[in-house]
Amino acid sequence: MRTHKIKVTIPADHQLVVRVPDDFPTGPAEVIIQADSSVEQRIVKLAGVLAPQVPPPPHVDPIADVLQEFRHERQQRFEKLETDAGGQEDS
């Protein structure tokens, strides 16, 4: 299988003409048009909440903030398990 990739801009009339290299094999082929969907920028936080469509300022990292919350919660749970386990050993 041979592949030829080109970058195009879809014109207002939505019509494209594609020319492949002369050494490209003739015969049946499949054409796939894939549009860049990153026009709508959304940031998904790990908690599953969609952030606003406007990206946050560069110094704000919502994913890092959520990760820090998870780390803090995990540490609290771990400390509670240690406390509970220590109390059971004394009995």
Secondary structure, 3 states (H helix, E strand, C coil): CCCCCCCCCCCCCCCCCCCCCCCCCCCCCCCCCCCCCCCCCCCECCCCCECCCCCCCCCCCHHHHHHHHHHHHHHHHHHHHHHHHHHHHHC
